[in-house]
Amino acid sequence: MTDRGPSETVTVLSGATVITMDGARRVLADGAVAFSESLLAVGPTAEVLAAHPGADVIDCAGRVVLPGFVNTHTHLFQTLLKGLGDDRVLSDWFLTMTGPSAVQLTPEDCYAAALHGCAEALTTGTTTLLDFMYVHPRDGLGDAVAAAMSDVGIRGVMARGYMTAGADVGAPPELVEPLDAALSDAERLIAEWNRPGSRVTAALAPCMSWTVDEATLRETRALADRTGALVTMHLSESPFDVEESMRRFGMRDVPFAAHTGLLGPDLLAAHCVQVDVADLDLIQESDTKVSHNPCSNLYLGSGFAPVPAMHRRGITVGLASDGPASSSNHSMLQAMKFAALLHKGVHRDPEIMTAEKALEMATIDGARALGLEHAVGSLEVGKRADVVVLDMTNLCTTPVHSAVSSLVYSQRGDEVERVYVDGRLVVDDGHLVTVDEAEVRSRSAAAAAGLAARAGTDRFAHREWRSMVGR
């Protein structure tokens, strides 16, 4: 499916507070951004308007203009599972709810879920999203996700995941694939989507340490080196991950990934909650990137990643929502606030994570984590025109003393007014213009109900009232 191109008309967003996220981290109090498919000018309103006579000018007084958020880790199929996995640790959450649901997925389910999830993302300001699609009980699921990304207009990375082991500890056998079949399908998707200028691309995603073996990681590295595709993997998300890696391989999962050659600048390690100092040494030395998922890690009781320690080492850390079965939505606005507050609280240090750093993780650091910093993540001339306009005039965000502080701490989550991807308007007045929102919601609701009924997970939707869970 081909990507639809934007109009060649030059658009100027004028009179805004422009948060550039460029190298100087400029914040322009009366700024403007000019673009077509790519960014043509970023600067004071008067200068930009003078340089682009005849442009389509949009008055953005009272608005903040910034680069679109980059969500470095989610699972779009989980859009259909919201609310079914409450109050469970990760291993139980997967083995009793997520895994059985995944076994029943159809291409139609995955398309409906991805369309809804990408719509959620766009309307909350995310323009680039990595989907870690790790379950393939039947053919065509990855294709359905990529098609939905293309249709809705988001910049997407469809990471073709695979499990090649894990049945011995409860992974549904239907989800365990022969390695050659999984990699053959991944290579097919890479060949189909990873072309110059493509807005949607494919990546490689061995799932987690207890669902792979050594050959899986070694062959993944070989395929990544041959194709240039990004690699992503869950690492040290929960104690179970580390314990199972010790049992299976005689070492923790980060050293095991290093042993197989998987670590490297093209690897995005999701979570890294349970890492120790030696793990951080390996991540730092290999220039492996990290995806921080604060909402999901708290929801599942997994703990918190030592992100400040990563920052001190110069490790690139992007921000993410994770799948909505463990974070309940795809909002990066929510993820930014949680990321900033979580680390202040657990370290009892209000300076350890700033609003500015949370915004960096959600934009330029996220782009760097995906290897896309040359194209997105900041408003700089020549980069793709992935631009978000937020209305900051509501009662929660006003009065605005600091645009970045208001954006991270004061927003309600519905401030996103306009979104452009490759210069194409995809959200206007807070609503999608690429697909019908009512149809998206109706389609995903029907798919969610059908999936839960087939999987038997609908029993988790109806439970007795619990004010406290005893042990």
C-alpha positions as a printed Julia matrix, in Angstrom:
471×3 Matrix{Float64}:
   0.0     0.0    0.0
   1.54    3.33  -1.02
   1.79    6.33   1.27
  -0.34    9.25   0.32
   1.66   12.43  -0.18
   0.84   15.86   1.21
   0.03   19.01  -0.71
   3.0    21.02  -1.98
   1.49   24.22  -0.51
   3.71   26.0    2.01
   2.08   26.25   5.43
   3.17   28.75   8.08
   2.16   28.32  11.71
   2.62   31.82  13.09
   2.54   33.67  16.41
   3.1    30.57  18.52
   5.41   29.56  21.31
   7.7    27.28  19.33
   9.6    24.61  21.24
  12.18   23.6   18.67
  14.06   20.76  20.45
  17.01   21.72  18.25
  20.61   21.56  19.44
  20.29   24.88  21.26
  16.86   23.92  22.64
  15.45   27.24  21.45
  12.02   28.25  22.7
  10.62   31.12  20.6
   8.01   33.27  22.33
   6.63   34.66  19.05
   7.75   32.06  16.62
   6.71   30.52  13.34
   7.33   27.35  11.39
   7.12   27.07   7.6
   6.9    23.73   5.84
   5.66   21.69   2.92
   6.74   18.05   3.14
   9.83   19.14   5.04
  10.62   22.04   7.34
  11.56   25.19   5.44
  12.02   27.76   8.21
  11.87   27.99  12.01
  12.27   31.42  13.59
  10.63   34.67  14.66
   7.19   35.17  13.13
   8.07   38.34  11.23
  11.11   36.77   9.58
   9.33   33.57   8.55
   6.32   35.43   7.15
   8.55   37.79   5.16
  10.42   34.84   3.64
   7.25   33.01   2.59
   4.77   35.4    0.98
   1.7    33.65  -0.35
   1.94   30.81   2.16
  -1.11   29.38   3.89
  -0.79   31.19   7.23
  -2.44   29.81  10.38
  -2.59   32.06  13.43
  -1.35   30.05  16.4
  -1.59   32.68  19.14
  -2.0    30.93  22.51
  -0.65   27.73  21.01
   2.52   25.74  21.46
   4.13   24.31  18.31
   6.63   21.49  18.7
   7.89   18.36  16.94
   5.59   15.36  17.09
   6.18   12.92  19.92
   8.08    9.69  19.23
   6.65    6.62  20.99
   9.47    4.08  21.08
   7.53    1.03  22.29
   3.93   -0.14  22.16
   1.81   -3.13  21.17
  -1.06   -1.97  18.98
  -3.02   -5.24  19.17
  -3.41   -4.62  22.91
  -5.75   -1.74  22.1
  -8.43   -4.45  22.16
  -7.44   -5.6   25.69
  -7.77   -2.41  27.75
  -8.81   -3.07  31.34
  -8.58   -6.87  31.27
  -5.19   -7.22  32.96
  -5.55   -5.11  36.1
  -3.65   -6.0   39.27
  -1.38   -8.73  37.87
   2.38   -9.13  37.7
   3.82   -9.36  34.21
   4.16  -13.15  34.0
   0.59  -13.75  35.22
  -0.72  -10.9   33.05
   0.79  -12.5   29.96
   0.07  -16.15  30.71
  -3.57  -15.74  31.78
  -4.84  -12.83  29.69
  -2.56  -11.44  26.99
  -1.23  -14.74  25.65
  -4.64  -16.47  25.36
  -6.03  -13.34  23.69
  -3.13  -13.19  21.25
  -3.74  -16.79  20.15
  -7.14  -15.74  18.8
  -6.02  -12.68  16.85
  -7.05  -12.37  13.21
  -5.79   -9.91  10.59
  -9.09   -8.07  10.92
  -8.55   -7.73  14.69
  -5.03   -6.43  14.19
  -6.09   -3.9   11.58
  -8.91   -2.61  13.8
  -6.63   -2.42  16.84
  -3.79   -0.72  14.97
  -6.11    1.79  13.34
  -7.59    2.71  16.73
  -4.21    2.76  18.48
  -2.62    4.95  15.82
  -5.65    7.25  15.93
  -5.2     7.56  19.71
  -1.53    8.32  19.2
  -2.04   10.99  16.57
  -4.77   12.8   18.48
  -2.49   12.99  21.52
   0.43   14.37  19.53
   2.46   11.3   18.55
   3.64   11.34  14.95
   6.11    8.42  15.09
   5.35    5.1   16.75
   7.11    1.74  17.04
   4.76   -1.23  17.29
   6.38   -4.33  18.8
   4.15   -6.92  17.11
   5.37  -10.09  18.82
   2.45  -12.51  18.36
   1.81  -14.32  15.09
  -0.58  -17.25  15.55
  -1.55  -16.95  11.87
  -0.33  -15.25   8.72
  -0.94  -11.66   7.8
  -0.98   -9.97  11.2
   2.1    -7.83  10.61
   0.78   -6.84   7.2
  -2.49   -5.7    8.79
  -0.65   -3.48  11.27
   1.53   -1.88   8.59
  -1.52   -1.28   6.4
  -3.34    0.46   9.25
  -0.31    2.68   9.91
  -0.21    3.63   6.26
  -3.95    4.31   6.07
  -4.17    6.51   9.18
  -1.14    8.59   8.22
   1.26    8.02  11.12
   5.0     7.47  10.78
   5.28    3.88  11.9
   7.84    1.17  12.59
   6.2    -2.26  12.53
   8.64   -4.45  14.46
   7.96   -8.03  13.36
   8.3    -9.94  16.62
   8.67  -13.65  17.26
   8.8   -16.24  19.99
  10.83  -19.35  19.26
  10.68  -20.9   22.76
   8.84  -20.55  26.06
   6.17  -23.25  25.91
   7.85  -24.94  28.87
   6.97  -21.97  31.11
   3.47  -21.4   29.8
   3.78  -19.44  26.56
   0.9   -20.61  24.35
   2.32  -23.13  21.86
   0.36  -21.4   19.09
   2.59  -18.35  19.5
   5.89  -20.23  19.25
   7.22  -20.14  15.67
  10.03  -21.96  13.89
  12.92  -19.54  13.64
  13.37  -19.88   9.88
   9.68  -19.14   9.25
   9.68  -16.08  11.51
  12.83  -14.6   10.0
  11.66  -15.34   6.46
   8.46  -13.4    7.09
  10.39  -10.57   8.74
  12.74  -10.35   5.76
   9.75  -10.25   3.41
   8.24   -7.33   5.34
  11.58   -5.49   5.4
  11.9    -5.87   1.63
   8.35   -4.64   1.11
   8.36   -1.61   3.42
  11.96   -0.44   3.96
  12.35    1.66   0.86
  13.76    5.19   0.54
  11.18    7.75   1.65
   8.79    5.18   3.13
   6.77    6.52   6.06
   6.12    2.99   7.36
   9.04    0.6    7.86
   9.65   -2.85   9.33
  12.04   -3.92  12.09
  13.08   -7.1   13.92
  11.81   -7.98  17.39
  12.82  -11.17  19.23
  10.4   -11.03  22.11
  12.08  -11.62  25.49
  14.67  -13.9   27.05
  12.28  -16.67  28.08
  10.74  -16.89  24.6
  13.96  -17.17  22.54
  17.13  -19.23  22.32
  20.71  -18.44  21.39
  20.22  -19.2   17.71
  17.31  -16.75  17.56
  19.43  -13.83  18.74
  22.43  -14.75  16.63
  20.31  -15.11  13.48
  18.5   -11.87  14.29
  21.82  -10.05  14.47
  22.87  -11.55  11.14
  19.63  -10.48   9.44
  19.83   -6.98  10.92
  23.39   -6.6    9.67
  22.37   -7.8    6.22
  19.27   -5.61   5.85
  20.06   -2.58   8.01
  16.81   -3.05   9.92
  16.35   -1.8   13.47
  16.19   -4.44  16.23
  14.19   -4.2   19.44
  13.75   -6.62  22.33
  12.27   -6.67  25.84
  15.18   -6.81  28.29
  15.11   -7.06  32.1
  11.5    -5.95  32.35
  10.65   -8.1   35.36
  12.43  -10.38  37.86
  10.98  -13.33  35.94
  12.91  -12.29  32.81
  16.21  -12.28  34.66
  15.5   -15.48  36.6
  14.52  -17.39  33.47
  17.58  -16.15  31.63
  19.76  -17.4   34.48
  18.0   -20.77  34.38
  18.16  -21.15  30.6
  21.49  -19.58  29.73
  23.41  -19.3   32.98
  23.56  -15.52  32.78
  21.31  -12.48  33.02
  19.47  -11.43  29.87
  21.56   -8.33  29.07
  24.87  -10.28  29.2
  23.18  -13.03  27.19
  22.21  -10.5   24.52
  25.81   -9.28  24.51
  27.08  -12.88  24.27
  25.03  -13.44  21.12
  26.17  -10.18  19.52
  22.71   -8.61  19.68
  23.69   -5.48  21.64
  24.67   -2.51  19.5
  23.67    0.98  18.35
  20.82   -0.44  16.27
  19.25   -2.31  19.22
  16.44   -0.68  21.19
  16.12   -2.42  24.56
  12.62   -2.03  25.98
  12.18   -1.48  29.73
  15.53   -2.36  31.4
  13.83   -2.15  34.81
  15.9    -4.87  36.51
  19.32   -3.96  35.13
  22.35   -3.89  37.42
  25.61   -1.95  37.12
  27.25   -4.61  34.94
  24.23   -4.54  32.6
  24.48   -0.77  32.32
  28.17   -1.11  31.48
  27.29   -3.38  28.56
  24.48   -1.12  27.35
  26.71    1.95  27.53
  29.73    0.35  25.87
  27.66   -1.02  22.98
  25.65    2.21  22.49
  22.47    0.19  22.83
  19.4     2.41  23.13
  16.7     2.09  25.82
  12.92    2.59  25.75
  11.48    3.82  29.07
   7.88    2.78  29.78
   6.97    4.28  33.19
   3.19    3.82  33.1
   3.36    0.15  32.14
   6.13   -0.66  34.61
   4.04    0.84  37.43
   0.79   -0.8   36.29
   2.38   -4.27  36.35
   4.3    -3.61  39.56
   7.56   -4.3   37.74
   9.43   -1.42  39.34
  11.22    1.46  37.68
  14.15    1.69  35.31
  17.26    3.52  36.59
  16.86    6.19  33.94
  18.8     8.95  35.76
  21.78    6.59  36.0
  21.44    5.9   32.27
  21.41    9.62  31.53
  24.56   10.15  33.59
  26.27    7.52  31.45
  25.14    9.14  28.21
  22.83    6.26  27.27
  20.1     7.29  24.84
  16.69    6.78  26.46
  13.47    7.25  24.51
  10.03    7.4   26.11
   7.09    5.11  25.41
   3.54    4.29  26.39
   3.85    0.5   26.05
   0.77   -1.44  25.0
  -2.62   -0.3   26.3
  -3.22   -3.63  28.02
  -0.63   -2.42  30.54
  -0.87    1.37  30.22
  -4.5     1.81  29.1
  -3.73    4.3   26.32
  -1.12    5.53  23.86
  -0.74    9.03  25.3
   2.81   10.35  25.4
   1.51   13.37  27.28
   0.65   10.99  30.12
   3.97    9.16  29.78
   5.95   12.41  30.05
   4.3    13.41  33.32
   4.75    9.95  34.82
   8.39    9.84  33.73
   9.13   13.19  35.37
   7.28   12.48  38.61
   8.24    8.82  39.07
  11.96    9.46  39.35
  11.55   12.5   41.59
   9.52   10.37  43.99
  11.54    7.16  44.11
  14.83    9.04  44.46
  13.36   11.69  46.76
  15.07   14.26  44.59
  12.95   16.87  42.78
  15.87   17.81  40.5
  16.72   14.33  39.24
  14.26   14.45  36.32
  13.19   17.75  34.8
  10.26   18.58  32.56
  12.79   19.49  29.89
  14.39   16.03  30.02
  11.0    14.31  29.89
  10.21   16.28  26.73
  13.61   15.4   25.23
  12.91   11.7   25.82
   9.53   12.09  24.1
  10.98   13.83  21.04
  14.63   14.03  19.97
  15.91   11.24  22.24
  13.1     8.98  21.02
  14.01    9.77  17.43
  17.65    8.93  18.2
  16.56    5.64  19.81
  14.86    4.66  16.54
  17.73    5.84  14.37
  15.52    8.62  12.96
  17.13   11.72  14.47
  18.16   12.86  10.97
  14.49   13.08   9.98
  12.29   13.78  13.01
  12.36   14.71  16.71
  13.11   18.43  16.39
  11.99   21.41  14.35
  15.02   22.04  12.14
  15.18   23.02   8.49
  15.4    19.97   6.25
  13.75   17.53   8.64
  10.36   16.02   7.87
   7.4    18.24   8.71
   6.06   16.21  11.64
   4.55   19.06  13.65
   2.06   19.33  16.5
   0.0    22.33  17.59
  -1.37   22.36  21.15
  -4.0    24.79  22.44
  -2.67   25.89  25.83
  -5.52   28.29  26.69
  -7.63   25.95  28.85
  -8.16   26.39  32.58
  -5.7    23.64  33.53
  -2.73   24.93  31.57
  -3.21   28.67  32.15
  -1.65   30.91  33.26
   1.44   29.77  31.34
   4.74   30.94  32.83
   6.83   28.15  31.27
   5.56   26.42  28.14
   7.56   23.26  28.8
   6.42   23.0   32.42
   2.78   23.52  31.44
   3.12   20.95  28.67
   4.54   18.24  30.95
   2.78   18.92  34.25
  -0.42   20.92  33.66
  -1.99   19.48  30.51
  -5.29   17.61  30.6
  -4.37   15.49  27.6
  -6.83   16.99  25.11
  -4.77   20.01  24.11
  -3.67   18.65  20.73
  -5.35   20.76  18.07
  -3.51   20.1   14.81
  -1.03   17.42  13.73
   0.99   17.21  10.53
   2.99   14.21   9.3
   5.24   14.82   6.29
   3.45   18.16   6.02
   0.07   16.51   5.61
  -2.67   17.6    8.01
  -3.86   14.44   9.78
  -5.55   15.97  12.86
  -7.61   19.17  12.7
  -9.4    20.74  15.66
  -8.49   17.66  17.69
 -10.04   15.17  15.28
  -8.61   12.88  12.63
  -9.13   13.84   9.03
  -7.62   10.69   7.48
 -10.18    8.19   8.8
 -13.65    8.37  10.35
 -13.23    8.32  14.16
 -16.71    6.93  14.84
 -16.07    4.07  12.43
 -12.67    3.41  14.05
 -14.25    3.19  17.5
 -17.12    1.0   16.32
 -14.78   -1.35  14.49
 -12.41   -1.74  17.45
 -15.27   -2.21  19.93
 -16.69   -5.08  17.87
 -13.24   -6.63  17.45
 -12.51   -6.32  21.19
 -15.77   -7.98  22.19
 -15.32  -10.8   19.71
 -11.7   -11.43  20.7
 -12.46  -11.51  24.42
 -15.33  -13.94  23.86
 -13.21  -16.29  21.72
 -10.29  -16.19  24.15
 -12.44  -16.51  27.28
 -10.81  -13.37  28.65
 -14.15  -11.59  28.87
 -14.39  -13.1   32.37
 -11.82  -10.52  33.49
 -14.18   -7.7   32.53
 -16.69   -8.6   35.22
 -15.38   -9.09  38.73
 -16.39   -8.38  42.27
 -15.63   -4.95  43.69
 -12.18   -4.98  45.31
 -11.15   -2.15  47.6
  -8.01   -4.03  48.61
  -6.28   -7.16  47.44
  -4.91   -9.16  50.35
  -1.95  -11.47  50.33
